[in-house]
Amino acid sequence: MSETGRLECEKQAFLSSAAHELKNPLTCIIGFLEMLQEPNMPSVRRQRCLSICYAESQRMLRMLEAIVLADKLDSASVPVSLVPHVLDNLLRTAVEKYAELYSNRSFSLILKDKNVTAVYDEILLSQAIDNLLSNAVKYSGDDGVITVTQETKDQKALVSVADNGIGIADAHIPLIFDKYYRVGDTHSDHISGLGLGLANTRRILEEHGGSIWVESKVGKGTVFFFSLPLQAQL
């Protein structure tokens, strides 16, 4: 198959997947909105319906944001503002947000080195961290344990996001950062996604002069690592 043909097949597969993934939360929202029209619905049930609608709308928003970001990264139209920031603050905000959103998981932040100043774009790096935390939530399930660790090594900031989830088989690891790639096996077929989050995350970190890699064991969990320069690259 020619390169053009391969790209066209890839595009068609993605469009089909995106339509399917976006339809699921939309169908759920419509169903619960219809339920909310019932007269005399108990307040507890009403609040539960509203909570589900909100969660599903947020899921749709994350997918749409991933599509837009992937397109901008491909066209090199994303402005990257590399400015020194204290990385502790960004990580703390992200972990606190996810701990609030997913109270049935256990989140912790370990700062082996504190007040680490790295050079990054706050908006883009926040998206990258969100992607990693979102993955950890999806693949660890209820009662999952998610740990974010920060340290410095070889003049770089080193961050890891670890979970105790289902893990990734060795065969998939070389491919998980490829655009549109999704792990498809008996452990993860039920988990939704577009195959853009990790690809976008890798691209974001490359724009920062950083890198990302993963260690995982099926049934034991996964650890994503990424590094960032502590100072601007000359």
Secondary structure, 3 states (H helix, E strand, C coil): CCHHHHHHHHHHHHHHHHHHHHHHHHHHHHHHHHHHCCCCCCHHHHHHHHHHHHHHHHHHHHHHHHHHHHHHHHCCCCCCCCEEEEHHHHHHHHHHHHHHHCCCCEEEEEECCCCCEEEECHHHHHHHHHHHHHHHHHHHCCCCEEEEEEEEECCEEEEEEEECCCCCCCCCHHHCCCCCCCCCCCCCCCCCCCCCHHHHHHHHHHHCCCEEEEEEECCCEEEEEEEEECCCCC
